[in-house]
Amino acid sequence: MAIGAKSASIQHCDRQMASSLKDLIAQRAALDAQIAQTQASERADAIQQVRALMADHGLTIEDLGSRASKAGKAGEGSKVAAKYRDKETGASWSGRGLKPKWLAAKLAAGQKIEDFAV
């Protein structure tokens, strides 16, 4: 096969891949729209079912709120005892989450984490 024929063949393949990519992107956009529409429809159905159940049982929004508040609010963390404390400043850390700056600085200065154990 001559160089010119190879080049033409490569260009033809590139055009096919480009059109395939465009087709795939269009399909993805159509699927995204279909997903959004289905989610909205299912959400509306769920809301309708919940409202029907509330009406059947004589429940109000306040009834739902009072039960939820007894169980505890979402995002509320429980207090955890400190595992590490700086004797100089009284700063403490439970050992959860990111290491506090005061402890990171002390460790960088060569102290051991065991030195701060409660």
Secondary structure as GFF3:
##gff-version 3
##sequence-region A 1 118
A	DSSP	alpha_helix	3	57	.	.	.	ID=ss1
A	DSSP	alpha_helix	61	71	.	.	.	ID=ss2
A	DSSP	beta_strand	84	85	.	.	.	ID=ss3
A	DSSP	beta_strand	92	93	.	.	.	ID=ss4
A	DSSP	alpha_helix	101	108	.	.	.	ID=ss5
A	DSSP	three_ten_helix	113	116	.	.	.	ID=ss6
###
